[in-house]
Amino acid sequence: MAEGTPIKTVVVPSQCWRARHVTRAVEWLFVAACLLPCLDTGPGVVPSSPGFVDFERGWQFGLVILLGGWGGGNNGVPWSANVFLVAGVYSLADGRYRLAVALGFVASALGLTTWWARPYDTIMIGYYVWQASLLTLALGAVWVLRRSPPAQAAERDNGQLPSQELVT
């Protein structure tokens, strides 16, 4: 390198604190929903094989639904909200706030299809906490977008500015 040539340094700014707080709130709500009962599928029955649980009856916890809810019937439509939730959280963390808003509202709408796929009297507290995580992403991303500098938000959403690094 020739003398007198300026060295470009990469500065990684701290992530927007608003986006970080919204992301954490979504994560905490989602984890809480996984630990709570989400659906009541009727009275429990004795498993047909010793040591195995029958997932067709009884309370269904969020983690069980997350791991196996995508398969079969109409369950895949509400479950697909999880895909949009994850994409929205990554978009928010990456500084693509407009995309995070859109993904958050799509996730919320897909989560509401649970009312179409399941009878209302089978829905339990875990579902509402999960839906709160979806709405927190959507509304939190709107809040972050409205509070971010307009030029910066537009440049990041158009792909003109690297999301995590600035060259000075």
N, C-alpha and C positions, 0 to 999 in steps of 0.2 A: 504494500500500500504506500502510495506516495505521501511525503510529508505535506501537511497543510490540507489534506483532504478531510473534510468533515466526516466523522463517523456517525452513521444513523443508528440510533438506539431504538429499540422496541420497548414501548412503555405499555404495560398491561394495566389499564385503569381498574380501579375497584368497580365491581358491578353496581349498577344503580341500586341504591338501598331499597327503593320502593319495590322494584322487581324482585329483589332478594327476599323481602318480607312477604310478598304475595306468594312467591314460590314456596317458601317455608310453610305458610298457612295452608296452602293446597296440599302439601306433602303430609302435614300433621293430620288434617281432616281425612285424607285418603287412608293413612295408616289406621286411624281410629275406626274408620268404616270397615276395614278388613278384620278388625278384632271384635266387631259388634255383630249381633244377629241381624240379617237383612231381610230374610224371607221365612215365613212359617208355612211349610208345605204339608201341614197336617200332623196328626198324632204320630209319634215315633213308633216304629215297629222293631221287633227283635230281629237282629241281623240273621240272614240265612246261614252264614258261615261264621264260626267263632272268630272273633278278632277283627272282623270287617264291619265297617259302618255302612248302613244303607242311606245313600244320599237322596233318596226319593221322599223321605218323610222326616218330619221334625224341623227344628230351626236350622237354617242355612246361614253360616257365617260368611262375611264378606270375602275372606281369603279363599274359601272353598269355591265361591261363585267366581272370583277372579281367575282361579286356576282352571276351572272346568265349565264355566258358564257360557263360553263361546260356542259350545257344541250342542247342536240339536234345537229344533223348534224355533220359536220366536225369541229365545233367550239371547241369540247372537246380536239382535238389533240393539237392545239396551247395553249389552256388554261392549259393543264396538265404541261406545263413548270413552272407554278406557284408552283406546288407541289415540283418539283425538286429544284426550287429556294429557297423555305423555308427550305428544307432539307439541301441544300448546305450552306445556311447562318448559320444554327445551327451547321453543321459539322465544318465550319470555326471557329465559336466562341468556339467550343469544342476542337479545336486543331487538328482535323482530316483533315489535309490539303490535302492529296491525295484524300480522298473521296470528299472533297469540290471541287477540280479541276474536277473530273469526273462528279459530279452532275451539276456543272456550265456549262460544255460543253454539257451535255445532255439537260439541260434547254435551252441553246442557240439554239441548233439544233431544239428542239420542237417549240421554238418561231418563228424560220424561216419558219415553216410550215404554218404560217399565209399567206404567199404569195401563197401557194397552195389552201388554204381554202377560200381566199377572192380575188376579183379582185384588181389589183395593184392601181387603181385610187380611191379606197375607203379607203385606209390606210392613217391615219393622224398622226400628230406629236406625240401624246401620245404613239402610237405603237413603234416609234423609241426610245423614252425615255425608254419604258419598255424593249425593246431589248437591249438598252445600259446597263440597270441594270443587265440583264442576262450575257452579255459579261463582265461587270465589275466583277461579281462574278467569272467567269471562269478565266479571266486573272489576277485578283487580287489574287485569290487563288494560281495560278502558281507563282506569285511574292512572296507571303508569304512563300510558300513551298520552293522556291529556297533560300530564305534568312534565313530560320530556320535552327538550328543546325541539321545535318543529323541524328545523333543518336536519338535525341529527337523526330524528325518527324517519324522515323521508329518505335520507341517504342510506340508512341501514336497511329499510324495507325494499329499496331499489337495488340493493347489492353493491352500492358504490363505496361503502365504508366497511372495512373489516369489523366484525362484531366484537372481537375481544382484544384487538391490539390497535394502537395508533403509532404511526411512525413520526418521530419528531426530528 
